[in-house]
């Protein structure tokens, strides 16, 4: 049991980033995709506003709100759609970084919403980055997941000092 749990944790740590080693197609989000993301964010806003008195603001402060939702058990282990909606909120925080954007990522396995480095096929999949942890009973540390996601793509980001610089702090 412990070995399979450790293997699951290792796979979860490696899963969010896909490097451009296979044939992929990236495209802009359609109106339907944007609408779906908005509905997901709204579902988390309803939970956070109602249970915590704190709305989703579209800022890094939402990392703390997501953590409070997890810590208080407001989204259960079997509520995968709400877990993925939390991932949409996390994705919106990631795309606040100037070098990142929402894209549709299509490969031989299917179609996904992803946060990608502009001008590359290097992407993070925030929709499932929290849900994969939560559905196996883990209570992820949202700030740590956010930091790790940025670290995983740091070498793919523009190197010019006047280009992208991650804003790592949730208090900014």
C-alpha positions in Angstrom: 0.0 0.0 0.0 2.8 2.4 0.9 4.7 1.7 -2.3 1.6 2.3 -4.5 0.9 5.5 -2.6 4.5 6.7 -3.2 4.3 5.7 -6.8 1.0 7.7 -7.1 2.7 10.7 -5.5 5.6 10.5 -7.9 3.3 10.2 -10.9 1.3 13.1 -9.7 4.4 15.3 -9.4 5.4 14.5 -12.9 2.0 14.7 -14.6 1.3 18.4 -14.8 3.9 19.3 -17.3 4.1 17.9 -20.8 7.0 18.7 -22.9 6.8 19.0 -26.6 8.1 15.5 -27.4 4.9 14.2 -29.2 2.8 15.7 -31.9 0.4 18.2 -30.3 -1.8 20.9 -31.6 -2.4 24.0 -29.6 -5.3 26.4 -30.3 -7.1 29.3 -28.7 -10.0 28.6 -26.4 -13.3 28.7 -28.1 -16.3 30.7 -26.7 -17.6 27.4 -25.3 -14.3 26.7 -23.5 -14.2 30.1 -22.0 -17.8 29.8 -20.9 -17.1 26.4 -19.3 -14.1 27.8 -17.4 -16.2 30.7 -16.2 -18.9 28.4 -14.9 -16.3 26.3 -13.1 -14.8 29.5 -11.4 -18.4 30.6 -10.6 -19.1 27.3 -8.8 -16.0 27.8 -6.6 -17.0 31.4 -6.0 -20.4 30.3 -4.8 -18.7 27.9 -2.3 -16.1 30.5 -1.1 -18.5 33.3 -0.9 -21.2 31.3 0.9 -19.0 29.2 3.3 -16.0 31.5 3.8 -17.4 35.0 3.1 -14.6 35.5 0.6 -15.2 35.6 -3.1 -12.9 34.5 -5.9 -11.1 37.7 -6.9 -9.1 36.6 -9.9 -5.8 37.4 -8.0 -3.1 35.4 -6.2 -5.2 35.9 -3.1 -7.3 33.1 -4.5 -4.5 30.6 -3.6 -5.4 31.2 0.1 -9.1 30.9 -0.6 -8.6 27.6 -2.4 -6.5 26.4 0.6 -9.2 27.3 3.0 -11.8 25.4 0.9 -9.5 22.3 1.0 -8.7 22.7 4.7 -12.3 23.0 5.7 -13.3 20.0 3.6 -15.8 22.1 1.6 -15.0 20.0 -1.5 -15.1 16.3 -0.9 -12.8 13.5 -2.2 -15.6 12.3 -4.6 -16.5 15.7 -6.0 -14.2 15.6 -9.0 -16.1 18.3 -10.9 -15.7 20.8 -8.1 -12.0 19.7 -7.6 -11.5 20.4 -11.3 -13.3 23.7 -10.9 -10.7 24.6 -8.3 -8.1 23.8 -10.9 -9.7 26.3 -13.2 -9.3 29.0 -10.5 -5.6 27.9 -10.2 -5.2 28.1 -13.9 -6.6 31.7 -13.9 -4.0 32.6 -11.3 -1.2 31.0 -13.4 -2.2 33.0 -16.5 -1.7 36.2 -14.6 2.0 35.6 -15.4 2.7 37.5 -18.6 4.3 34.5 -20.4 1.5 32.1 -19.8 -1.9 31.7 -21.5 -4.9 29.3 -21.6 -4.9 27.1 -24.7 -6.6 24.0 -26.0 -4.0 21.1 -26.1 -4.8 18.3 -28.4 -2.8 15.1 -28.8 -3.4 11.5 -29.5 -5.1 11.1 -26.0 -7.6 13.8 -26.6 -8.4 17.5 -26.0 -7.6 19.4 -22.7 -7.6 22.9 -21.4 -4.0 23.8 -20.5 -1.9 26.7 -19.4 1.0 27.0 -21.8 4.1 29.1 -22.2 3.4 31.5 -25.0 4.9 30.4 -28.3 5.6 26.8 -27.2 4.1 23.5 -26.6 5.1 23.4 -23.0 2.0 23.3 -20.9 0.6 22.7 -17.4 -2.8 21.1 -16.8 -4.2 23.0 -13.9 -7.7 21.5 -14.3 -6.5 18.2 -12.9 -3.5 19.4 -10.9 -5.5 19.5 -7.6 -8.1 16.9 -8.4 -5.6 14.1 -9.0 -4.2 14.7 -5.6 -7.6 15.1 -3.8 -9.2 12.1 -5.4 -6.5 9.8 -3.8 -7.2 11.4 -0.4 -4.4 14.0 -0.3 -5.0 17.5 0.9 -2.7 19.5 -1.4 -0.9 22.7 -0.3 -2.2 25.0 -3.0 0.7 27.5 -2.7 3.2 24.7 -3.0 1.4 23.2 -6.0 1.4 26.7 -7.6 5.1 27.2 -6.9 6.0 23.8 -8.2 4.0 24.4 -11.4 6.0 27.6 -12.0 9.3 25.9 -11.2 8.5 23.1 -13.7 8.3 25.5 -16.6 10.8 28.1 -15.4 13.4 26.9 -17.9 10.9 27.2 -20.7 10.2 30.9 -20.0 11.8 33.9 -21.7 15.3 34.4 -20.4 15.5 38.2 -21.1 15.4 39.9 -17.8 12.8 42.4 -19.2 10.5 39.5 -20.2 8.7 37.2 -17.9 9.4 37.1 -14.2 7.2 34.9 -12.0 5.3 36.6 -9.3 5.6 33.8 -6.7 4.0 35.2 -3.7 0.3 34.7 -2.9 0.3 38.0 -1.1 1.0 40.1 -4.2 
